[in-house]
Amino acid sequence: MFEVPTNKNRSKRVKDIKLNSLLEITKAINHNFSIQQLLEIFEEVLENQLNIGKLVLFSNENDNWKCILKYGVGEEYNDINVERDLLSITEIGTINFSQKRLNKAFEIVIPVYHKSQPLAFVLIGDLEDKVEVRPAIKHLPFVQTLTSIIVVAIENKKFARETVRQATMRRELELASEMQSMLFPSVLPRNEHIDTAAFYLPHQQVGGDYYDFIWLNENEFAFCVADVSGKGVAAALLMSNFQANLRVLFEHTNSLTDLVRELNTKVMANAKGEKFITLFIAKYNLVTRTLTYVNAAHNPPLLASGNSVSTLKIGCTGLGMFDEIEKIKEGIVNISPGSTIVCYTDGLTELENDKGEDFGIDSLKDLIKNNQNLNMMELNTLIMETVMNYKQNRPYIDDIALFCIKAF
């Protein structure tokens, strides 16, 4: 004999649905089901067990509202503007859209909040078409709770994935930083002929500033400071390639003019006109005490000798600015004993204080002129301590490279 369902039986059935749904969702979360699998379970519960015929689920993703699940509806959900139509709703209830056709598609809105932060909105409809659905309306708080569990689980998965991505990126940057540090000379000479020291502070973990020191023969060496336009990984990659080319070219030519012209060709080929490099490169002969240099649009290094401080600015345009550099001039200077050369990048002199005033070239000149008795490590330390105190609470906004050399 057919048994007519009683209210008690229906109530027990709905309670079983709730309990089983919660257990299934919890197991799925604990077993690290994908977002798509979680949404499929959610849809199965609402459509086939609670008999909700139409549903659209909007989720808040980084302050952008996105539909992450829908069934039983056409394209009408595209006309819903969450901020305009739903954001003011904080309680379960009916909804009246400004567009009449939306009122025919959806009857009830279920908001999901965490404290005062909206996480999701569920729109449901087609409740009058099924015999057993009307009693389910009183169970909408359960739908709200289930939605909250699903949305939070999805957010946690995204957060975990983002955490892993950021950790991977941090590790990659750490490796890039370690590799970049290998580009710089591990030991700089300090002897009876010269005293050298350097300092490098990237704005990010890796940067586009570069300095180098290369022995050419027993009486002659080269040194340089360079700066790639821009910052970060792209600048660091271009600079590492530049360093490799520079060292290879020094093995084949002793001419700074030829070297700079060839470097320009390499930078144009690698950067394709999107970045450029400023460069100061010089050779010094210990016997003749002659410094030969080319300044390719770089901040002019400062030469302190006695009571005077001059700039080394003869050269050409930056590398990678033009297909060919038509005219390159070489500067030639005789270096007297005790002279100091300070090479730097613009991140040093353009560092600003709280008033927006940059440190400037004149302040650097005075600092060098008044401290010629210091060795190069001490001078570097004094310069960096001075500019860091000068900037007060302002952040440094660019890479900083500093290379100092004193000839005895």
One Martini backbone bead per residue (centre of mass of N, CA, C, O) as a GRO file, in nm:
protein
  408
    1MET     BB    1   0.097   0.036   0.022
    2PHE     BB    2   0.071   0.365  -0.016
    3GLU     BB    3   0.269   0.621   0.140
    4VAL     BB    4   0.200   0.914   0.273
    5PRO     BB    5   0.363   1.186   0.324
    6THR     BB    6   0.469   1.342   0.599
    7ASN     BB    7   0.580   1.602   0.776
    8LYS     BB    8   0.781   1.432   0.935
    9ASN     BB    9   0.918   1.297   0.692
   10ARG     BB   10   1.002   1.558   0.551
   11SER     BB   11   1.174   1.668   0.783
   12LYS     BB   12   1.372   1.431   0.791
   13ARG     BB   13   1.469   1.454   0.500
   14VAL     BB   14   1.589   1.740   0.523
   15LYS     BB   15   1.784   1.678   0.752
   16ASP     BB   16   1.944   1.468   0.592
   17ILE     BB   17   2.034   1.655   0.373
   18LYS     BB   18   2.194   1.845   0.551
   19LEU     BB   19   2.388   1.645   0.679
   20ASN     BB   20   2.502   1.516   0.419
   21SER     BB   21   2.602   1.778   0.295
   22LEU     BB   22   2.804   1.857   0.513
   23LEU     BB   23   2.971   1.598   0.499
   24GLU     BB   24   3.050   1.618   0.200
   25ILE     BB   25   3.185   1.893   0.209
   26THR     BB   26   3.394   1.830   0.429
   27LYS     BB   27   3.534   1.599   0.281
   28ALA     BB   28   3.612   1.761   0.030
   29ILE     BB   29   3.791   1.965   0.178
   30ASN     BB   30   3.982   1.756   0.320
   31HIS     BB   31   4.050   1.635   0.012
   32ASN     BB   32   4.106   1.870  -0.184
   33PHE     BB   33   3.909   1.974  -0.368
   34SER     BB   34   3.810   2.130  -0.621
   35ILE     BB   35   3.629   2.393  -0.713
   36GLN     BB   36   3.451   2.241  -0.914
   37GLN     BB   37   3.366   2.011  -0.718
   38LEU     BB   38   3.229   2.190  -0.505
   39LEU     BB   39   3.015   2.311  -0.700
   40GLU     BB   40   2.884   2.042  -0.778
   41ILE     BB   41   2.778   1.971  -0.497
   42PHE     BB   42   2.612   2.225  -0.455
   43GLU     BB   43   2.424   2.180  -0.698
   44GLU     BB   44   2.310   1.905  -0.618
   45VAL     BB   45   2.172   1.992  -0.358
   46LEU     BB   46   1.987   2.227  -0.470
   47GLU     BB   47   1.853   2.088  -0.721
   48ASN     BB   48   1.803   1.765  -0.631
   49GLN     BB   49   1.722   1.810  -0.307
   50LEU     BB   50   1.583   2.118  -0.289
   51ASN     BB   51   1.447   2.213  -0.562
   52ILE     BB   52   1.620   2.434  -0.716
   53GLY     BB   53   1.581   2.564  -1.039
   54LYS     BB   54   1.736   2.846  -0.981
   55LEU     BB   55   2.086   2.972  -1.014
   56VAL     BB   56   2.306   3.233  -0.872
   57LEU     BB   57   2.665   3.285  -0.811
   58PHE     BB   58   2.824   3.540  -0.634
   59SER     BB   59   3.170   3.648  -0.613
   60ASN     BB   60   3.431   3.791  -0.425
   61GLU     BB   61   3.718   3.909  -0.622
   62ASN     BB   62   3.897   4.155  -0.542
   63ASP     BB   63   3.637   4.352  -0.577
   64ASN     BB   64   3.516   4.136  -0.784
   65TRP     BB   65   3.233   4.037  -0.947
   66LYS     BB   66   3.152   3.680  -0.985
   67CYS     BB   67   3.034   3.419  -1.170
   68ILE     BB   68   3.059   3.066  -1.047
   69LEU     BB   69   2.737   2.990  -1.068
   70LYS     BB   70   2.493   2.817  -1.288
   71TYR     BB   71   2.135   2.740  -1.325
   72GLY     BB   72   1.835   2.759  -1.513
   73VAL     BB   73   1.960   2.987  -1.700
   74GLY     BB   74   2.029   3.240  -1.889
   75GLU     BB   75   2.154   3.565  -1.983
   76GLU     BB   76   2.022   3.753  -1.759
   77TYR     BB   77   2.258   3.768  -1.544
   78ASN     BB   78   2.431   3.988  -1.701
   79ASP     BB   79   2.235   4.235  -1.590
   80ILE     BB   80   2.373   4.212  -1.320
   81ASN     BB   81   2.447   4.448  -1.059
   82VAL     BB   82   2.575   4.410  -0.762
   83GLU     BB   83   2.623   4.700  -0.656
   84ARG     BB   84   2.333   4.800  -0.737
   85ASP     BB   85   2.130   4.541  -0.657
   86LEU     BB   86   2.281   4.390  -0.378
   87LEU     BB   87   2.475   4.539  -0.164
   88SER     BB   88   2.230   4.637   0.036
   89ILE     BB   89   2.192   4.339   0.110
   90THR     BB   90   2.164   4.151   0.442
   91GLU     BB   91   1.901   3.980   0.387
   92ILE     BB   92   1.678   3.756   0.347
   93GLY     BB   93   1.491   3.791   0.031
   94THR     BB   94   1.332   3.969  -0.171
   95ILE     BB   95   1.338   4.102  -0.516
   96ASN     BB   96   1.373   4.425  -0.697
   97PHE     BB   97   1.417   4.498  -1.010
   98SER     BB   98   1.449   4.733  -1.257
   99GLN     BB   99   1.422   4.480  -1.429
  100LYS     BB  100   1.149   4.292  -1.495
  101ARG     BB  101   1.272   4.020  -1.608
  102LEU     BB  102   1.427   3.952  -1.340
  103ASN     BB  103   1.172   3.901  -1.158
  104LYS     BB  104   1.099   3.631  -1.318
  105ALA     BB  105   1.375   3.473  -1.251
  106PHE     BB  106   1.387   3.605  -0.954
  107GLU     BB  107   1.300   3.589  -0.593
  108ILE     BB  108   1.570   3.532  -0.423
  109VAL     BB  109   1.804   3.655  -0.176
  110ILE     BB  110   2.140   3.546  -0.058
  111PRO     BB  111   2.343   3.661   0.176
  112VAL     BB  112   2.711   3.673   0.232
  113TYR     BB  113   2.882   3.727   0.538
  114HIS     BB  114   3.178   3.884   0.693
  115LYS     BB  115   3.051   4.060   0.886
  116SER     BB  116   3.080   4.345   0.669
  117GLN     BB  117   3.168   4.140   0.444
  118PRO     BB  118   3.103   4.063   0.126
  119LEU     BB  119   3.104   3.738  -0.044
  120ALA     BB  120   2.793   3.670  -0.135
  121PHE     BB  121   2.534   3.586  -0.390
  122VAL     BB  122   2.208   3.433  -0.398
  123LEU     BB  123   2.006   3.337  -0.671
  124ILE     BB  124   1.659   3.241  -0.678
  125GLY     BB  125   1.429   3.016  -0.854
  126ASP     BB  126   1.159   2.821  -0.934
  127LEU     BB  127   0.952   2.756  -0.675
  128GLU     BB  128   0.649   2.708  -0.814
  129ASP     BB  129   0.703   2.434  -1.000
  130LYS     BB  130   0.723   2.273  -0.724
  131VAL     BB  131   0.572   2.095  -0.482
  132GLU     BB  132   0.828   2.065  -0.260
  133VAL     BB  133   0.951   2.362  -0.234
  134ARG     BB  134   0.797   2.558  -0.047
  135PRO     BB  135   0.914   2.441   0.228
  136ALA     BB  136   1.221   2.527   0.160
  137ILE     BB  137   1.222   2.829   0.236
  138LYS     BB  138   1.283   2.782   0.551
  139HIS     BB  139   1.590   2.672   0.448
  140LEU     BB  140   1.769   2.920   0.360
  141PRO     BB  141   1.982   2.937   0.590
  142PHE     BB  142   2.124   2.681   0.492
  143VAL     BB  143   2.210   2.792   0.221
  144GLN     BB  144   2.380   3.013   0.346
  145THR     BB  145   2.576   2.829   0.499
  146LEU     BB  146   2.672   2.660   0.258
  147THR     BB  147   2.781   2.897   0.098
  148SER     BB  148   2.988   2.990   0.303
  149ILE     BB  149   3.158   2.733   0.303
  150ILE     BB  150   3.228   2.735   0.003
  151VAL     BB  151   3.351   3.021  -0.025
  152VAL     BB  152   3.571   2.990   0.191
  153ALA     BB  153   3.707   2.746   0.062
  154ILE     BB  154   3.781   2.890  -0.200
  155GLU     BB  155   3.946   3.118  -0.072
  156ASN     BB  156   4.154   2.930   0.064
  157LYS     BB  157   4.260   2.807  -0.196
  158LYS     BB  158   4.354   3.072  -0.323
  159PHE     BB  159   4.540   3.153  -0.094
  160ALA     BB  160   4.723   2.906  -0.105
  161ARG     BB  161   4.807   2.941  -0.400
  162GLU     BB  162   4.925   3.228  -0.360
  163THR     BB  163   5.132   3.150  -0.147
  164VAL     BB  164   5.290   2.957  -0.328
  165ARG     BB  165   5.353   3.159  -0.551
  166GLN     BB  166   5.507   3.362  -0.372
  167ALA     BB  167   5.718   3.163  -0.268
  168THR     BB  168   5.832   3.096  -0.546
  169MET     BB  169   5.906   3.387  -0.621
  170ARG     BB  170   6.097   3.438  -0.387
  171ARG     BB  171   6.295   3.213  -0.460
  172GLU     BB  172   6.361   3.315  -0.743
  173LEU     BB  173   6.471   3.590  -0.642
  174GLU     BB  174   6.692   3.475  -0.464
  175LEU     BB  175   6.841   3.335  -0.694
  176ALA     BB  176   6.879   3.590  -0.865
  177SER     BB  177   7.041   3.740  -0.649
  178GLU     BB  178   7.271   3.535  -0.628
  179MET     BB  179   7.352   3.550  -0.927
  180GLN     BB  180   7.405   3.856  -0.937
  181SER     BB  181   7.634   3.861  -0.722
  182MET     BB  182   7.830   3.703  -0.922
  183LEU     BB  183   7.891   3.950  -1.114
  184PHE     BB  184   8.047   4.058  -0.897
  185PRO     BB  185   8.325   4.122  -0.756
  186SER     BB  186   8.462   3.952  -0.484
  187VAL     BB  187   8.739   4.113  -0.530
  188LEU     BB  188   8.911   4.407  -0.431
  189PRO     BB  189   9.172   4.607  -0.461
  190ARG     BB  190   9.444   4.643  -0.198
  191ASN     BB  191   9.729   4.850  -0.236
  192GLU     BB  192  10.006   5.044  -0.329
  193HIS     BB  193   9.830   5.158  -0.586
  194ILE     BB  194   9.531   5.068  -0.488
  195ASP     BB  195   9.186   5.159  -0.384
  196THR     BB  196   8.890   4.956  -0.349
  197ALA     BB  197   8.523   5.006  -0.358
  198ALA     BB  198   8.182   4.874  -0.296
  199PHE     BB  199   7.820   4.933  -0.359
  200TYR     BB  200   7.490   4.756  -0.330
  201LEU     BB  201   7.132   4.863  -0.382
  202PRO     BB  202   6.847   4.725  -0.440
  203HIS     BB  203   6.517   4.797  -0.469
  204GLN     BB  204   6.505   4.511  -0.516
  205GLN     BB  205   6.629   4.201  -0.523
  206VAL     BB  206   6.668   4.304  -0.810
  207GLY     BB  207   6.875   4.474  -1.063
  208GLY     BB  208   7.032   4.739  -1.298
  209ASP     BB  209   7.300   4.754  -1.159
  210TYR     BB  210   7.665   4.806  -1.228
  211TYR     BB  211   7.990   4.665  -1.151
  212ASP     BB  212   8.352   4.666  -1.239
  213PHE     BB  213   8.666   4.462  -1.243
  214ILE     BB  214   8.957   4.451  -1.477
  215TRP     BB  215   9.225   4.281  -1.571
  216LEU     BB  216   9.447   4.322  -1.853
  217ASN     BB  217   9.719   4.356  -1.698
  218GLU     BB  218   9.982   4.429  -1.487
  219ASN     BB  219   9.929   4.766  -1.560
  220GLU     BB  220   9.613   4.714  -1.636
  221PHE     BB  221   9.277   4.844  -1.594
  222ALA     BB  222   8.921   4.800  -1.555
  223PHE     BB  223   8.621   5.007  -1.514
  224CYS     BB  224   8.264   5.011  -1.406
  225VAL     BB  225   7.937   5.176  -1.458
  226ALA     BB  226   7.584   5.080  -1.460
  227ASP     BB  227   7.242   5.151  -1.611
  228VAL     BB  228   6.925   5.038  -1.626
  229SER     BB  229   6.634   5.085  -1.740
  230GLY     BB  230   6.475   5.029  -1.475
  231LYS     BB  231   6.356   4.734  -1.299
  232GLY     BB  232   6.433   4.432  -1.193
  233VAL     BB  233   6.439   4.148  -1.377
  234ALA     BB  234   6.472   4.271  -1.660
  235ALA     BB  235   6.722   4.442  -1.587
  236ALA     BB  236   6.898   4.207  -1.481
  237LEU     BB  237   6.911   4.043  -1.744
  238LEU     BB  238   7.042   4.259  -1.920
  239MET     BB  239   7.293   4.300  -1.738
  240SER     BB  240   7.408   4.012  -1.754
  241ASN     BB  241   7.451   4.022  -2.059
  242PHE     BB  242   7.634   4.270  -2.060
  243GLN     BB  243   7.865   4.156  -1.888
  244ALA     BB  244   7.941   3.925  -2.077
  245ASN     BB  245   8.009   4.102  -2.323
  246LEU     BB  246   8.226   4.280  -2.198
  247ARG     BB  247   8.433   4.054  -2.124
  248VAL     BB  248   8.466   3.943  -2.410
  249LEU     BB  249   8.555   4.209  -2.556
  250PHE     BB  250   8.821   4.252  -2.385
  251GLU     BB  251   8.962   4.002  -2.534
  252HIS     BB  252   8.956   4.169  -2.839
  253THR     BB  253   8.986   4.464  -2.706
  254ASN     BB  254   9.145   4.800  -2.620
  255SER     BB  255   8.907   4.969  -2.727
  256LEU     BB  256   8.660   5.173  -2.615
  257THR     BB  257   8.517   5.250  -2.875
  258ASP     BB  258   8.469   4.964  -2.985
  259LEU     BB  259   8.325   4.854  -2.735
  260VAL     BB  260   8.084   5.052  -2.727
  261ARG     BB  261   7.977   4.995  -3.010
  262GLU     BB  262   7.924   4.690  -2.960
  263LEU     BB  263   7.740   4.718  -2.714
  264ASN     BB  264   7.514   4.867  -2.860
  265THR     BB  265   7.439   4.634  -3.047
  266LYS     BB  266   7.363   4.433  -2.822
  267VAL     BB  267   7.141   4.601  -2.685
  268MET     BB  268   6.956   4.630  -2.930
  269ALA     BB  269   6.911   4.321  -2.969
  270ASN     BB  270   6.796   4.263  -2.671
  271ALA     BB  271   6.592   4.527  -2.621
  272LYS     BB  272   6.453   4.657  -2.878
  273GLY     BB  273   6.429   4.969  -2.760
  274GLU     BB  274   6.304   4.940  -2.450
  275LYS     BB  275   6.603   4.973  -2.353
  276PHE     BB  276   6.873   5.121  -2.161
  277ILE     BB  277   7.230   5.215  -2.117
  278THR     BB  278   7.437   5.339  -1.881
  279LEU     BB  279   7.801   5.433  -1.910
  280PHE     BB  280   8.107   5.382  -1.729
  281ILE     BB  281   8.437   5.359  -1.881
  282ALA     BB  282   8.773   5.243  -1.781
  283LYS     BB  283   9.131   5.306  -1.800
  284TYR     BB  284   9.433   5.209  -1.613
  285ASN     BB  285   9.775   5.318  -1.578
  286LEU     BB  286  10.027   5.264  -1.348
  287VAL     BB  287  10.269   5.397  -1.500
  288THR     BB  288  10.135   5.662  -1.648
  289ARG     BB  289   9.867   5.762  -1.499
  290THR     BB  290   9.633   5.690  -1.708
  291LEU     BB  291   9.303   5.796  -1.794
  292THR     BB  292   9.058   5.618  -1.983
  293TYR     BB  293   8.734   5.731  -2.116
  294VAL     BB  294   8.368   5.657  -2.124
  295ASN     BB  295   8.060   5.845  -2.137
  296ALA     BB  296   7.731   5.691  -2.156
  297ALA     BB  297   7.513   5.892  -2.010
  298HIS     BB  298   7.632   5.911  -1.732
  299ASN     BB  299   7.699   5.978  -1.431
  300PRO     BB  300   7.943   6.177  -1.342
  301PRO     BB  301   8.221   6.122  -1.219
  302LEU     BB  302   8.438   6.188  -0.941
  303LEU     BB  303   8.738   6.397  -0.919
  304ALA     BB  304   8.965   6.397  -0.651
  305SER     BB  305   9.213   6.673  -0.624
  306GLY     BB  306   9.270   6.806  -0.361
  307ASN     BB  307   9.060   7.099  -0.393
  308SER     BB  308   8.935   6.938  -0.634
  309VAL     BB  309   8.623   6.874  -0.833
  310SER     BB  310   8.557   6.667  -1.102
  311THR     BB  311   8.421   6.567  -1.417
  312LEU     BB  312   8.333   6.264  -1.611
  313LYS     BB  313   8.177   6.342  -1.943
  314ILE     BB  314   8.309   6.211  -2.172
  315GLY     BB  315   8.145   6.081  -2.494
  316CYS     BB  316   7.809   5.959  -2.521
  317THR     BB  317   7.553   5.793  -2.575
  318GLY     BB  318   7.351   5.567  -2.496
  319LEU     BB  319   7.271   5.235  -2.480
  320GLY     BB  320   7.003   5.168  -2.708
  321MET     BB  321   6.903   5.442  -2.853
  322PHE     BB  322   7.074   5.360  -3.110
  323ASP     BB  323   7.189   5.178  -3.364
  324GLU     BB  324   7.410   5.410  -3.382
  325ILE     BB  325   7.721   5.553  -3.289
  326GLU     BB  326   7.874   5.814  -3.436
  327LYS     BB  327   8.005   5.955  -3.165
  328ILE     BB  328   8.320   5.901  -2.989
  329LYS     BB  329   8.463   6.003  -2.685
  330GLU     BB  330   8.779   6.030  -2.525
  331GLY     BB  331   8.897   6.048  -2.209
  332ILE     BB  332   9.193   6.221  -2.066
  333VAL     BB  333   9.375   6.152  -1.753
  334ASN     BB  334   9.584   6.265  -1.507
  335ILE     BB  335   9.690   6.097  -1.211
  336SER     BB  336   9.733   6.186  -0.901
  337PRO     BB  337   9.839   6.132  -0.606
  338GLY     BB  338   9.545   6.063  -0.407
  339SER     BB  339   9.324   6.019  -0.594
  340THR     BB  340   8.959   6.027  -0.641
  341ILE     BB  341   8.705   5.798  -0.757
  342VAL     BB  342   8.346   5.847  -0.806
  343CYS     BB  343   8.103   5.608  -0.868
  344TYR     BB  344   7.753   5.630  -0.984
  345THR     BB  345   7.412   5.630  -0.940
  346ASP     BB  346   7.103   5.799  -0.941
  347GLY     BB  347   6.998   5.676  -0.667
  348LEU     BB  348   7.177   5.863  -0.492
  349THR     BB  349   7.124   6.174  -0.585
  350GLU     BB  350   6.787   6.126  -0.600
  351LEU     BB  351   6.748   6.120  -0.311
  352GLU     BB  352   6.486   6.193  -0.088
  353ASN     BB  353   6.328   6.388   0.126
  354ASP     BB  354   6.049   6.505   0.296
  355LYS     BB  355   6.059   6.768   0.087
  356GLY     BB  356   6.168   6.661  -0.207
  357GLU     BB  357   6.481   6.670  -0.182
  358ASP     BB  358   6.767   6.610  -0.327
  359PHE     BB  359   7.090   6.539  -0.267
  360GLY     BB  360   7.297   6.564  -0.486
  361ILE     BB  361   7.604   6.659  -0.627
  362ASP     BB  362   7.712   6.874  -0.426
  363SER     BB  363   7.705   6.698  -0.170
  364LEU     BB  364   7.902   6.486  -0.279
  365LYS     BB  365   8.141   6.667  -0.328
  366ASP     BB  366   8.182   6.765  -0.036
  367LEU     BB  367   8.223   6.486   0.092
  368ILE     BB  368   8.479   6.411  -0.068
  369LYS     BB  369   8.660   6.664  -0.021
  370ASN     BB  370   8.641   6.627   0.315
  371ASN     BB  371   8.741   6.285   0.277
  372GLN     BB  372   9.043   6.201   0.157
  373ASN     BB  373   9.161   6.027   0.410
  374LEU     BB  374   8.997   5.800   0.334
  375ASN     BB  375   8.912   5.507   0.267
  376MET     BB  376   8.697   5.343   0.054
  377MET     BB  377   8.523   5.204   0.263
  378GLU     BB  378   8.476   5.453   0.439
  379LEU     BB  379   8.352   5.630   0.219
  380ASN     BB  380   8.112   5.456   0.150
  381THR     BB  381   7.989   5.454   0.433
  382LEU     BB  382   7.952   5.761   0.458
  383ILE     BB  383   7.770   5.804   0.215
  384MET     BB  384   7.538   5.611   0.299
  385GLU     BB  385   7.477   5.736   0.576
  386THR     BB  386   7.411   6.020   0.470
  387VAL     BB  387   7.173   5.950   0.271
  388MET     BB  388   6.996   5.796   0.479
  389ASN     BB  389   6.961   6.044   0.664
  390TYR     BB  390   6.848   6.241   0.451
  391LYS     BB  391   6.573   6.080   0.372
  392GLN     BB  392   6.453   5.977   0.624
  393ASN     BB  393   6.122   5.856   0.550
  394ARG     BB  394   6.205   5.799   0.275
  395PRO     BB  395   6.216   5.607   0.016
  396TYR     BB  396   6.386   5.420  -0.194
  397ILE     BB  397   6.348   5.425  -0.575
  398ASP     BB  398   6.639   5.299  -0.640
  399ASP     BB  399   6.912   5.196  -0.743
  400ILE     BB  400   7.244   5.143  -0.584
  401ALA     BB  401   7.570   5.250  -0.696
  402LEU     BB  402   7.920   5.213  -0.570
  403PHE     BB  403   8.248   5.335  -0.691
  404CYS     BB  404   8.581   5.332  -0.553
  405ILE     BB  405   8.902   5.507  -0.627
  406LYS     BB  406   9.256   5.496  -0.537
  407ALA     BB  407   9.559   5.662  -0.620
  408PHE     BB  408   9.920   5.637  -0.529
   0.00000   0.00000   0.00000
